[in-house]
Amino acid sequence: MNIYICLNDKKAQFTPNNMDIQKEIIYQTIKEIILQARQRIFRAANSTLLETYWLIGQTIVEDEQNGNLKAEYGKATLKNLARQLTIDFGKGYDESNLRNMRTFYKAFPIRDTLRHELSWSHYRVISRLDTAQKRKSKEV
């Protein structure tokens, strides 16, 4: 008994001998579709996360530059922000991470220069480097 199936506008004949091979081909095709979709989702989420953290850092730095003293800001304002943001959005917005976002913005003040294939963890580390040249060498 032969079974015919259309796959990508091509008619394929399945016989008992090649049925397992065809099942494996279909499985591998679907598996690849899922893996590619996951990769696109990861890239989109990572880009959005980087943009969000950059904008938060920008907001903090710009507020500091509007006359708030760094010491006062670091102790009181960041602490209050962290508490409020953690209540509203959960983990990820504690004082240390807000400081990381501020450092991230200061290290990369031009948003369009961010490389979205790099993760937040990578940027957190290279943002701490003391010169732009050192940061640039770590982006490669």
N, CA, C and O atoms as a GROMACS GRO file, in nm:
protein
  560
    1MET      N    1   0.084  -0.117   0.000
    1MET     CA    2   0.000   0.000   0.000
    1MET      C    3   0.089   0.124   0.000
    1MET      O    4   0.182   0.133   0.081
    2ASN      N    5   0.063   0.218  -0.088
    2ASN     CA    6   0.137   0.343  -0.098
    2ASN      C    7   0.051   0.456  -0.046
    2ASN      O    8  -0.070   0.459  -0.067
    3ILE      N    9   0.115   0.550   0.023
    3ILE     CA   10   0.048   0.668   0.075
    3ILE      C   11   0.114   0.789   0.011
    3ILE      O   12   0.237   0.797   0.002
    4TYR      N   13   0.033   0.884  -0.034
    4TYR     CA   14   0.086   1.006  -0.094
    4TYR      C   15   0.055   1.124  -0.004
    4TYR      O   16  -0.054   1.134   0.053
    5ILE      N   17   0.152   1.212   0.010
    5ILE     CA   18   0.134   1.332   0.091
    5ILE      C   19   0.198   1.451   0.020
    5ILE      O   20   0.301   1.436  -0.047
    6CYS      N   21   0.139   1.566   0.033
    6CYS     CA   22   0.196   1.687  -0.025
    6CYS      C   23   0.269   1.764   0.084
    6CYS      O   24   0.212   1.793   0.190
    7LEU      N   25   0.392   1.796   0.060
    7LEU     CA   26   0.475   1.870   0.153
    7LEU      C   27   0.550   1.976   0.074
    7LEU      O   28   0.629   1.944  -0.015
    8ASN      N   29   0.524   2.102   0.105
    8ASN     CA   30   0.586   2.214   0.032
    8ASN      C   31   0.558   2.204  -0.118
    8ASN      O   32   0.649   2.217  -0.200
    9ASP      N   33   0.433   2.181  -0.151
    9ASP     CA   34   0.388   2.172  -0.290
    9ASP      C   35   0.454   2.058  -0.368
    9ASP      O   36   0.452   2.060  -0.491
   10LYS      N   37   0.510   1.960  -0.300
   10LYS     CA   38   0.569   1.845  -0.367
   10LYS      C   39   0.499   1.720  -0.319
   10LYS      O   40   0.477   1.702  -0.199
   11LYS      N   41   0.465   1.638  -0.410
   11LYS     CA   42   0.397   1.513  -0.378
   11LYS      C   43   0.503   1.408  -0.346
   11LYS      O   44   0.590   1.380  -0.428
   12ALA      N   45   0.495   1.350  -0.227
   12ALA     CA   46   0.590   1.248  -0.188
   12ALA      C   47   0.518   1.115  -0.170
   12ALA      O   48   0.407   1.110  -0.116
   13GLN      N   49   0.581   1.010  -0.213
   13GLN     CA   50   0.523   0.878  -0.199
   13GLN      C   51   0.586   0.810  -0.077
   13GLN      O   52   0.708   0.803  -0.064
   14PHE      N   53   0.499   0.760   0.011
   14PHE     CA   54   0.545   0.689   0.128
   14PHE      C   55   0.517   0.541   0.110
   14PHE      O   56   0.405   0.500   0.080
   15THR      N   57   0.618   0.465   0.128
   15THR     CA   58   0.602   0.319   0.128
   15THR      C   59   0.648   0.270   0.264
   15THR      O   60   0.712   0.345   0.338
   16PRO      N   61   0.616   0.150   0.300
   16PRO     CA   62   0.658   0.101   0.432
   16PRO      C   63   0.809   0.115   0.454
   16PRO      O   64   0.852   0.133   0.568
   17ASN      N   65   0.890   0.108   0.349
   17ASN     CA   66   1.036   0.116   0.364
   17ASN      C   67   1.085   0.259   0.391
   17ASN      O   68   1.180   0.278   0.467
   18ASN      N   69   1.022   0.358   0.329
   18ASN     CA   70   1.074   0.493   0.349
   18ASN      C   71   0.987   0.577   0.443
   18ASN      O   72   1.011   0.697   0.457
   19MET      N   73   0.889   0.517   0.506
   19MET     CA   74   0.800   0.588   0.596
   19MET      C   75   0.877   0.647   0.714
   19MET      O   76   0.855   0.762   0.750
   20ASP      N   77   0.968   0.570   0.776
   20ASP     CA   78   1.046   0.619   0.889
   20ASP      C   79   1.138   0.733   0.849
   20ASP      O   80   1.155   0.828   0.925
   21ILE      N   81   1.195   0.726   0.732
   21ILE     CA   82   1.282   0.833   0.682
   21ILE      C   83   1.202   0.960   0.665
   21ILE      O   84   1.248   1.068   0.704
   22GLN      N   85   1.084   0.950   0.608
   22GLN     CA   86   1.000   1.068   0.588
   22GLN      C   87   0.954   1.128   0.721
   22GLN      O   88   0.948   1.250   0.734
   23LYS      N   89   0.923   1.044   0.818
   23LYS     CA   90   0.885   1.094   0.951
   23LYS      C   91   1.000   1.172   1.013
   23LYS      O   92   0.979   1.276   1.074
   24GLU      N   93   1.120   1.121   0.996
   24GLU     CA   94   1.238   1.189   1.051
   24GLU      C   95   1.261   1.322   0.980
   24GLU      O   96   1.297   1.420   1.046
   25ILE      N   97   1.241   1.329   0.851
   25ILE     CA   98   1.257   1.454   0.775
   25ILE      C   99   1.155   1.557   0.823
   25ILE      O  100   1.189   1.673   0.845
   26ILE      N  101   1.032   1.514   0.840
   26ILE     CA  102   0.927   1.606   0.888
   26ILE      C  103   0.961   1.654   1.028
   26ILE      O  104   0.950   1.773   1.059
   27TYR      N  105   1.003   1.560   1.114
   27TYR     CA  106   1.041   1.597   1.250
   27TYR      C  107   1.154   1.699   1.249
   27TYR      O  108   1.146   1.801   1.318
   28GLN      N  109   1.260   1.674   1.173
   28GLN     CA  110   1.374   1.765   1.168
   28GLN      C  111   1.335   1.903   1.113
   28GLN      O  112   1.386   2.005   1.159
   29THR      N  113   1.246   1.906   1.015
   29THR     CA  114   1.198   2.033   0.959
   29THR      C  115   1.125   2.114   1.065
   29THR      O  116   1.150   2.233   1.081
   30ILE      N  117   1.035   2.048   1.136
   30ILE     CA  118   0.958   2.116   1.240
   30ILE      C  119   1.049   2.158   1.355
   30ILE      O  120   1.035   2.268   1.409
   31LYS      N  121   1.142   2.073   1.392
   31LYS     CA  122   1.238   2.106   1.497
   31LYS      C  123   1.317   2.232   1.460
   31LYS      O  124   1.336   2.319   1.545
   32GLU      N  125   1.361   2.242   1.337
   32GLU     CA  126   1.436   2.359   1.291
   32GLU      C  127   1.350   2.486   1.294
   32GLU      O  128   1.398   2.593   1.331
   33ILE      N  129   1.224   2.474   1.257
   33ILE     CA  130   1.131   2.588   1.263
   33ILE      C  131   1.120   2.638   1.407
   33ILE      O  132   1.125   2.758   1.431
   34ILE      N  133   1.104   2.547   1.501
   34ILE     CA  134   1.091   2.583   1.642
   34ILE      C  135   1.219   2.647   1.694
   34ILE      O  136   1.213   2.748   1.764
   35LEU      N  137   1.335   2.590   1.661
   35LEU     CA  138   1.463   2.644   1.707
   35LEU      C  139   1.487   2.785   1.652
   35LEU      O  140   1.536   2.872   1.724
   36GLN      N  141   1.454   2.806   1.526
   36GLN     CA  142   1.469   2.939   1.466
   36GLN      C  143   1.375   3.040   1.532
   36GLN      O  144   1.413   3.155   1.556
   37ALA      N  145   1.254   2.998   1.562
   37ALA     CA  146   1.158   3.087   1.628
   37ALA      C  147   1.207   3.124   1.768
   37ALA      O  148   1.198   3.239   1.808
   38ARG      N  149   1.259   3.027   1.841
   38ARG     CA  150   1.311   3.055   1.974
   38ARG      C  151   1.428   3.154   1.967
   38ARG      O  152   1.439   3.244   2.051
   39GLN      N  153   1.512   3.138   1.868
   39GLN     CA  154   1.626   3.229   1.853
   39GLN      C  155   1.579   3.371   1.822
   39GLN      O  156   1.634   3.467   1.876
   40ARG      N  157   1.477   3.385   1.738
   40ARG     CA  158   1.422   3.518   1.707
   40ARG      C  159   1.359   3.580   1.831
   40ARG      O  160   1.374   3.700   1.856
   41ILE      N  161   1.289   3.498   1.910
   41ILE     CA  162   1.227   3.547   2.033
   41ILE      C  163   1.335   3.593   2.131
   41ILE      O  164   1.322   3.699   2.192
   42PHE      N  165   1.442   3.515   2.145
   42PHE     CA  166   1.551   3.552   2.234
   42PHE      C  167   1.613   3.685   2.192
   42PHE      O  168   1.635   3.773   2.276
   43ARG      N  169   1.641   3.701   2.062
   43ARG     CA  170   1.702   3.825   2.013
   43ARG      C  171   1.610   3.945   2.038
   43ARG      O  172   1.656   4.051   2.080
   44ALA      N  173   1.481   3.927   2.013
   44ALA     CA  174   1.386   4.037   2.035
   44ALA      C  175   1.378   4.072   2.184
   44ALA      O  176   1.376   4.190   2.219
   45ALA      N  177   1.372   3.972   2.269
   45ALA     CA  178   1.365   3.996   2.414
   45ALA      C  179   1.494   4.063   2.463
   45ALA      O  180   1.488   4.156   2.543
   46ASN      N  181   1.609   4.016   2.416
   46ASN     CA  182   1.735   4.074   2.456
   46ASN      C  183   1.746   4.220   2.412
   46ASN      O  184   1.789   4.305   2.490
   47SER      N  185   1.707   4.250   2.290
   47SER     CA  186   1.710   4.389   2.241
   47SER      C  187   1.620   4.478   2.324
   47SER      O  188   1.656   4.591   2.357
   48THR      N  189   1.502   4.428   2.356
   48THR     CA  190   1.408   4.505   2.436
   48THR      C  191   1.462   4.528   2.577
   48THR      O  192   1.449   4.637   2.632
   49LEU      N  193   1.522   4.426   2.635
   49LEU     CA  194   1.580   4.438   2.768
   49LEU      C  195   1.692   4.542   2.768
   49LEU      O  196   1.697   4.628   2.856
   50LEU      N  197   1.782   4.535   2.670
   50LEU     CA  198   1.891   4.632   2.662
   50LEU      C  199   1.838   4.774   2.647
   50LEU      O  200   1.886   4.866   2.714
   51GLU      N  201   1.740   4.792   2.560
   51GLU     CA  202   1.682   4.924   2.541
   51GLU      C  203   1.617   4.975   2.670
   51GLU      O  204   1.632   5.092   2.706
   52THR      N  205   1.545   4.889   2.738
   52THR     CA  206   1.477   4.926   2.862
   52THR      C  207   1.579   4.968   2.967
   52THR      O  208   1.563   5.073   3.030
   53TYR      N  209   1.682   4.889   2.987
   53TYR     CA  210   1.784   4.920   3.088
   53TYR      C  211   1.861   5.046   3.051
   53TYR      O  212   1.896   5.124   3.138
   54TRP      N  213   1.887   5.066   2.922
   54TRP     CA  214   1.956   5.187   2.877
   54TRP      C  215   1.869   5.310   2.908
   54TRP      O  216   1.920   5.410   2.958
   55LEU      N  217   1.740   5.302   2.879
   55LEU     CA  218   1.650   5.414   2.905
   55LEU      C  219   1.637   5.443   3.054
   55LEU      O  220   1.630   5.559   3.094
   56ILE      N  221   1.633   5.339   3.136
   56ILE     CA  222   1.629   5.359   3.281
   56ILE      C  223   1.757   5.429   3.327
   56ILE      O  224   1.753   5.524   3.405
   57GLY      N  225   1.871   5.381   3.277
   57GLY     CA  226   1.999   5.445   3.310
   57GLY      C  227   2.002   5.590   3.267
   57GLY      O  228   2.048   5.676   3.342
   58GLN      N  229   1.952   5.617   3.148
   58GLN     CA  230   1.946   5.755   3.097
   58GLN      C  231   1.860   5.843   3.190
   58GLN      O  232   1.900   5.955   3.223
   59THR      N  233   1.746   5.792   3.229
   59THR     CA  234   1.656   5.868   3.317
   59THR      C  235   1.723   5.900   3.450
   59THR      O  236   1.711   6.012   3.500
   60ILE      N  237   1.793   5.803   3.507
   60ILE     CA  238   1.861   5.824   3.634
   60ILE      C  239   1.973   5.928   3.618
   60ILE      O  240   1.984   6.020   3.699
   61VAL      N  241   2.054   5.913   3.514
   61VAL     CA  242   2.166   6.006   3.492
   61VAL      C  243   2.114   6.147   3.467
   61VAL      O  244   2.168   6.244   3.522
   62GLU      N  245   2.012   6.159   3.385
   62GLU     CA  246   1.958   6.293   3.356
   62GLU      C  247   1.899   6.357   3.481
   62GLU      O  248   1.909   6.478   3.498
   63ASP      N  249   1.838   6.278   3.567
   63ASP     CA  250   1.786   6.332   3.692
   63ASP      C  251   1.901   6.377   3.782
   63ASP      O  252   1.892   6.482   3.846
   64GLU      N  253   2.008   6.298   3.786
   64GLU     CA  254   2.126   6.337   3.864
   64GLU      C  255   2.182   6.470   3.814
   64GLU      O  256   2.221   6.555   3.894
   65GLN      N  257   2.186   6.487   3.685
   65GLN     CA  258   2.245   6.607   3.625
   65GLN      C  259   2.156   6.731   3.642
   65GLN      O  260   2.200   6.843   3.618
   66ASN      N  261   2.033   6.710   3.682
   66ASN     CA  262   1.944   6.823   3.707
   66ASN      C  263   1.956   6.876   3.848
   66ASN      O  264   1.863   6.937   3.900
   67GLY      N  265   2.071   6.854   3.911
   67GLY     CA  266   2.095   6.918   4.040
   67GLY      C  267   2.095   6.827   4.160
   67GLY      O  268   2.134   6.869   4.269
   68ASN      N  269   2.053   6.703   4.144
   68ASN     CA  270   2.058   6.613   4.260
   68ASN      C  271   2.203   6.570   4.284
   68ASN      O  272   2.274   6.536   4.189
   69LEU      N  273   2.244   6.572   4.407
   69LEU     CA  274   2.380   6.530   4.440
   69LEU      C  275   2.393   6.380   4.426
   69LEU      O  276   2.301   6.305   4.458
   70LYS      N  277   2.509   6.336   4.376
   70LYS     CA  278   2.532   6.194   4.356
   70LYS      C  279   2.515   6.114   4.485
   70LYS      O  280   2.447   6.012   4.486
   71ALA      N  281   2.576   6.160   4.592
   71ALA     CA  282   2.568   6.086   4.719
   71ALA      C  283   2.425   6.075   4.767
   71ALA      O  284   2.380   5.968   4.808
   72GLU      N  285   2.354   6.187   4.761
   72GLU     CA  286   2.213   6.186   4.802
   72GLU      C  287   2.132   6.092   4.712
   72GLU      O  288   2.050   6.015   4.760
   73TYR      N  289   2.157   6.101   4.584
   73TYR     CA  290   2.083   6.020   4.488
   73TYR      C  291   2.110   5.873   4.511
   73TYR      O  292   2.018   5.791   4.515
   74GLY      N  293   2.238   5.841   4.527
   74GLY     CA  294   2.275   5.701   4.544
   74GLY      C  295   2.216   5.638   4.668
   74GLY      O  296   2.182   5.520   4.668
   75LYS      N  297   2.203   5.716   4.774
   75LYS     CA  298   2.154   5.660   4.900
   75LYS      C  299   2.002   5.659   4.908
   75LYS      O  300   1.941   5.556   4.939
   76ALA      N  301   1.940   5.772   4.881
   76ALA     CA  302   1.797   5.784   4.904
   76ALA      C  303   1.713   5.753   4.781
   76ALA      O  304   1.625   5.666   4.786
   77THR      N  305   1.739   5.820   4.672
   77THR     CA  306   1.653   5.807   4.555
   77THR      C  307   1.660   5.666   4.495
   77THR      O  308   1.556   5.607   4.466
   78LEU      N  309   1.779   5.613   4.477
   78LEU     CA  310   1.791   5.477   4.422
   78LEU      C  311   1.727   5.374   4.514
   78LEU      O  312   1.663   5.280   4.467
   79LYS      N  313   1.742   5.393   4.643
   79LYS     CA  314   1.683   5.300   4.739
   79LYS      C  315   1.530   5.302   4.728
   79LYS      O  316   1.466   5.197   4.725
   80ASN      N  317   1.472   5.422   4.723
   80ASN     CA  318   1.327   5.434   4.710
   80ASN      C  319   1.278   5.382   4.575
   80ASN      O  320   1.176   5.312   4.568
   81LEU      N  321   1.350   5.416   4.469
   81LEU     CA  322   1.314   5.364   4.337
   81LEU      C  323   1.316   5.212   4.336
   81LEU      O  324   1.223   5.147   4.287
   82ALA      N  325   1.423   5.156   4.390
   82ALA     CA  326   1.437   5.011   4.393
   82ALA      C  327   1.322   4.946   4.468
   82ALA      O  328   1.266   4.845   4.424
   83ARG      N  329   1.286   5.003   4.580
   83ARG     CA  330   1.177   4.946   4.660
   83ARG      C  331   1.045   4.950   4.581
   83ARG      O  332   0.973   4.851   4.575
   84GLN      N  333   1.015   5.066   4.521
   84GLN     CA  334   0.890   5.079   4.446
   84GLN      C  335   0.887   4.989   4.323
   84GLN      O  336   0.787   4.922   4.296
   85LEU      N  337   0.998   4.987   4.248
   85LEU     CA  338   1.003   4.905   4.126
   85LEU      C  339   0.995   4.756   4.158
   85LEU      O  340   0.932   4.680   4.084
   86THR      N  341   1.058   4.715   4.266
   86THR     CA  342   1.054   4.574   4.305
   86THR      C  343   0.912   4.533   4.344
   86THR      O  344   0.868   4.423   4.312
   87ILE      N  345   0.840   4.621   4.411
   87ILE     CA  346   0.700   4.592   4.446
   87ILE      C  347   0.617   4.576   4.318
   87ILE      O  348   0.538   4.483   4.307
   88ASP      N  349   0.636   4.668   4.224
   88ASP     CA  350   0.556   4.666   4.102
   88ASP      C  351   0.599   4.561   4.000
   88ASP      O  352   0.514   4.504   3.930
   89PHE      N  353   0.730   4.534   3.989
   89PHE     CA  354   0.779   4.450   3.880
   89PHE      C  355   0.860   4.329   3.923
   89PHE      O  356   0.904   4.251   3.838
   90GLY      N  357   0.881   4.311   4.051
   90GLY     CA  358   0.955   4.194   4.098
   90GLY      C  359   1.105   4.213   4.092
   90GLY      O  360   1.155   4.325   4.082
   91LYS      N  361   1.177   4.100   4.098
   91LYS     CA  362   1.322   4.103   4.100
   91LYS      C  363   1.379   4.171   3.975
   91LYS      O  364   1.313   4.179   3.872
   92GLY      N  365   1.500   4.219   3.987
   92GLY     CA  366   1.567   4.279   3.873
   92GLY      C  367   1.580   4.430   3.882
   92GLY      O  368   1.647   4.492   3.799
   93TYR      N  369   1.517   4.489   3.982
   93TYR     CA  370   1.520   4.635   3.994
   93TYR      C  371   1.570   4.679   4.131
   93TYR      O  372   1.528   4.782   4.183
   94ASP      N  373   1.660   4.600   4.189
   94ASP     CA  374   1.717   4.639   4.317
   94ASP      C  375   1.820   4.751   4.296
   94ASP      O  376   1.851   4.788   4.183
   95GLU      N  377   1.872   4.803   4.407
   95GLU     CA  378   1.965   4.916   4.400
   95GLU      C  379   2.087   4.885   4.314
   95GLU      O  380   2.127   4.967   4.231
   96SER      N  381   2.145   4.768   4.333
   96SER     CA  382   2.266   4.736   4.257
   96SER      C  383   2.238   4.729   4.107
   96SER      O  384   2.320   4.773   4.027
   97ASN      N  385   2.123   4.675   4.069
   97ASN     CA  386   2.091   4.668   3.926
   97ASN      C  387   2.061   4.807   3.870
   97ASN      O  388   2.093   4.835   3.754
   98LEU      N  389   1.998   4.893   3.950
   98LEU     CA  390   1.975   5.031   3.904
   98LEU      C  391   2.109   5.103   3.885
   98LEU      O  392   2.125   5.181   3.792
   99ARG      N  393   2.203   5.078   3.975
   99ARG     CA  394   2.337   5.136   3.957
   99ARG      C  395   2.402   5.080   3.830
   99ARG      O  396   2.469   5.154   3.757
  100ASN      N  397   2.382   4.950   3.803
  100ASN     CA  398   2.435   4.891   3.680
  100ASN      C  399   2.375   4.958   3.556
  100ASN      O  400   2.446   4.982   3.458
  101MET      N  401   2.247   4.988   3.561
  101MET     CA  402   2.181   5.054   3.448
  101MET      C  403   2.237   5.194   3.428
  101MET      O  404   2.257   5.238   3.314
  102ARG      N  405   2.261   5.264   3.538
  102ARG     CA  406   2.320   5.398   3.530
  102ARG      C  407   2.460   5.389   3.470
  102ARG      O  408   2.494   5.469   3.382
  103THR      N  409   2.540   5.294   3.514
  103THR     CA  410   2.675   5.275   3.461
  103THR      C  411   2.670   5.236   3.314
  103THR      O  412   2.753   5.282   3.234
  104PHE      N  413   2.576   5.153   3.277
  104PHE     CA  414   2.556   5.110   3.138
  104PHE      C  415   2.531   5.232   3.049
  104PHE      O  416   2.593   5.245   2.943
  105TYR      N  417   2.441   5.318   3.091
  105TYR     CA  418   2.412   5.438   3.012
  105TYR      C  419   2.535   5.527   3.001
  105TYR      O  420   2.565   5.578   2.893
  106LYS      N  421   2.606   5.547   3.112
  106LYS     CA  422   2.724   5.633   3.109
  106LYS      C  423   2.833   5.576   3.018
  106LYS      O  424   2.903   5.650   2.950
  107ALA      N  425   2.847   5.444   3.017
  107ALA     CA  426   2.949   5.380   2.934
  107ALA      C  427   2.911   5.382   2.785
  107ALA      O  428   2.998   5.387   2.699
  108PHE      N  429   2.781   5.378   2.756
  108PHE     CA  430   2.731   5.373   2.618
  108PHE      C  431   2.621   5.478   2.601
  108PHE      O  432   2.504   5.444   2.588
  109PRO      N  433   2.659   5.607   2.600
  109PRO     CA  434   2.558   5.712   2.595
  109PRO      C  435   2.484   5.725   2.462
  109PRO      O  436   2.382   5.794   2.455
  110ILE      N  437   2.533   5.660   2.357
  110ILE     CA  438   2.465   5.664   2.228
  110ILE      C  439   2.398   5.528   2.207
  110ILE      O  440   2.465   5.429   2.179
  111ARG      N  441   2.268   5.526   2.220
  111ARG     CA  442   2.193   5.399   2.216
  111ARG      C  443   2.213   5.323   2.086
  111ARG      O  444   2.218   5.200   2.086
  112ASP      N  445   2.225   5.393   1.975
  112ASP     CA  446   2.239   5.326   1.846
  112ASP      C  447   2.370   5.250   1.831
  112ASP      O  448   2.386   5.171   1.737
  113THR      N  449   2.464   5.272   1.921
  113THR     CA  450   2.591   5.200   1.913
  113THR      C  451   2.586   5.066   1.986
  113THR      O  452   2.683   4.989   1.980
  114LEU      N  453   2.477   5.036   2.053
  114LEU     CA  454   2.466   4.908   2.124
  114LEU      C  455   2.458   4.794   2.025
  114LEU      O  456   2.394   4.804   1.920
  115ARG      N  457   2.525   4.686   2.058
  115ARG     CA  458   2.521   4.565   1.975
  115ARG      C  459   2.422   4.469   2.041
  115ARG      O  460   2.448   4.414   2.148
  116HIS      N  461   2.310   4.449   1.977
  116HIS     CA  462   2.201   4.373   2.038
  116HIS      C  463   2.228   4.223   2.046
  116HIS      O  464   2.152   4.151   2.110
  117GLU      N  465   2.334   4.177   1.981
  117GLU     CA  466   2.366   4.034   1.996
  117GLU      C  467   2.438   4.008   2.128
  117GLU      O  468   2.453   3.892   2.169
  118LEU      N  469   2.483   4.116   2.196
  118LEU     CA  470   2.544   4.100   2.328
  118LEU      C  471   2.435   4.102   2.434
  118LEU      O  472   2.335   4.173   2.422
  119SER      N  473   2.456   4.026   2.538
  119SER     CA  474   2.356   4.016   2.644
  119SER      C  475   2.376   4.125   2.749
  119SER      O  476   2.479   4.192   2.753
  120TRP      N  477   2.275   4.140   2.835
  120TRP     CA  478   2.284   4.233   2.947
  120TRP      C  479   2.402   4.195   3.036
  120TRP      O  480   2.472   4.283   3.084
  121SER      N  481   2.424   4.067   3.059
  121SER     CA  482   2.536   4.023   3.143
  121SER      C  483   2.669   4.071   3.084
  121SER      O  484   2.757   4.118   3.157
  122HIS      N  485   2.682   4.060   2.953
  122HIS     CA  486   2.804   4.105   2.887
  122HIS      C  487   2.820   4.256   2.905
  122HIS      O  488   2.928   4.302   2.941
  123TYR      N  489   2.715   4.331   2.879
  123TYR     CA  490   2.723   4.476   2.893
  123TYR      C  491   2.748   4.519   3.037
  123TYR      O  492   2.817   4.618   3.061
  124ARG      N  493   2.693   4.446   3.132
  124ARG     CA  494   2.716   4.480   3.272
  124ARG      C  495   2.865   4.473   3.305
  124ARG      O  496   2.917   4.558   3.377
  125VAL      N  497   2.932   4.372   3.252
  125VAL     CA  498   3.075   4.355   3.278
  125VAL      C  499   3.156   4.463   3.206
  125VAL      O  500   3.240   4.528   3.267
  126ILE      N  501   3.131   4.482   3.077
  126ILE     CA  502   3.214   4.577   3.003
  126ILE      C  503   3.183   4.722   3.038
  126ILE      O  504   3.266   4.810   3.014
  127SER      N  505   3.066   4.749   3.093
  127SER     CA  506   3.033   4.886   3.136
  127SER      C  507   3.124   4.931   3.250
  127SER      O  508   3.147   5.051   3.268
  128ARG      N  509   3.176   4.837   3.325
  128ARG     CA  510   3.260   4.869   3.439
  128ARG      C  511   3.404   4.900   3.399
  128ARG      O  512   3.481   4.953   3.480
  129LEU      N  513   3.442   4.869   3.275
  129LEU     CA  514   3.577   4.899   3.231
  129LEU      C  515   3.596   5.050   3.225
  129LEU      O  516   3.502   5.124   3.194
  130ASP      N  517   3.716   5.095   3.255
  130ASP     CA  518   3.737   5.238   3.277
  130ASP      C  519   3.758   5.322   3.151
  130ASP      O  520   3.756   5.445   3.162
  131THR      N  521   3.779   5.265   3.036
  131THR     CA  522   3.795   5.347   2.916
  131THR      C  523   3.710   5.294   2.802
  131THR      O  524   3.679   5.175   2.796
  132ALA      N  525   3.675   5.383   2.712
  132ALA     CA  526   3.597   5.344   2.595
  132ALA      C  527   3.674   5.244   2.509
  132ALA      O  528   3.614   5.153   2.452
  133GLN      N  529   3.805   5.260   2.499
  133GLN     CA  530   3.886   5.171   2.418
  133GLN      C  531   3.882   5.028   2.474
  133GLN      O  532   3.870   4.932   2.397
  134LYS      N  533   3.891   5.013   2.604
  134LYS     CA  534   3.880   4.880   2.666
  134LYS      C  535   3.743   4.820   2.642
  134LYS      O  536   3.730   4.702   2.612
  135ARG      N  537   3.638   4.903   2.656
  135ARG     CA  538   3.502   4.854   2.633
  135ARG      C  539   3.486   4.808   2.489
  135ARG      O  540   3.427   4.703   2.464
  136LYS      N  541   3.537   4.884   2.394
  136LYS     CA  542   3.526   4.851   2.252
  136LYS      C  543   3.594   4.718   2.223
  136LYS      O  544   3.542   4.639   2.145
  137SER      N  545   3.709   4.692   2.283
  137SER     CA  546   3.782   4.568   2.257
  137SER      C  547   3.706   4.447   2.309
  137SER      O  548   3.721   4.337   2.254
  138LYS      N  549   3.625   4.463   2.412
  138LYS     CA  550   3.547   4.352   2.469
  138LYS      C  551   3.419   4.325   2.391
  138LYS      O  552   3.359   4.219   2.407
  139GLU      N  553   3.375   4.419   2.308
  139GLU     CA  554   3.253   4.400   2.231
  139GLU      C  555   3.272   4.305   2.115
  139GLU      O  556   3.175   4.247   2.066
  140VAL      N  557   3.394   4.287   2.071
  140VAL     CA  558   3.422   4.205   1.953
  140VAL      C  559   3.402   4.060   1.978
  140VAL      O  560   3.421   3.979   1.887
   0.00000   0.00000   0.00000
